[in-house]
């Protein structure tokens, strides 16, 4: 992990097309502004993990439904 120190108003550049700017610092809270192309998805980590978990559950549900259908097709 790269660790950098930035002050209010300073910016980081990632891959020439993503900019992260420190907008404000209030105690232990840092407010960031992110400029990125529209095709770049940006999520808070807890939201990203919830999406991944939901996708995994949906994939398992689809697999179980498929197995259920195959089982009943064989019975008929």
N, C-alpha and C positions, 0 to 999 in steps of 0.2 A: 504494500500500500504506500502510495506517495503521500507524504504529509507536507502541506504548505501552510504558511501563515499569510493572511491577507488582512488588510485594514478596510474600513468602510470606504466604498467607492472604488476599490481595486477589483480587477477582473482576471479570471483565468480563461485561457483559450484551449479547447480540446479539438483536435483534428481539424483545425482551420475554420470550422463552421459552427462550433458550439461555444458560447461565451457564458460564463457564470460570474456574476457580479455580486459582491457583498453590498447589500442595500442599507442594512441597519444591524446594529448589535445592541441588544438590550439584556443585560445580565448574561444568562446562559443561553439565550435565544438569538440565533443569527437568521436574518431574513436575506434570502438569496433571490436574485433575478436570473432567469435562464433564457437565453436566446438560442434557438436551435431551429433547423429546418422543420417544416410541418410533418415530414415523414419520420421524424425521430420521436419515439414515444418516451415520455418522461413521467415516472411514477415515484411517489414516496415508497420506501422499501416495504412498509407494512401493507400497502395496497397491492404492490407487485406480488408479494408472497400470497396474499389472499386470492388474487387472480389465478396464480399458478395452482393453488390448492383447489380452487373451484374447477379449473380445467382438468385437473387430474381426476376429480370426482366425476365430472361429466364423462370423461373417457371410460372410467370404470363402469358407469351406468350404461353407456352404449354397449360395452362389451357384454355385460350381464343380460341386457335386453336381447342382443343378438344370440347369445347362448340359449336363452329362454325360447326364442322363436325357433331355433334349430331343433331343440328338444321336442317341441310340440309338433313341428312339421314331420318329424320321424315317427311320432305316435300315430299320426293320421294316415 
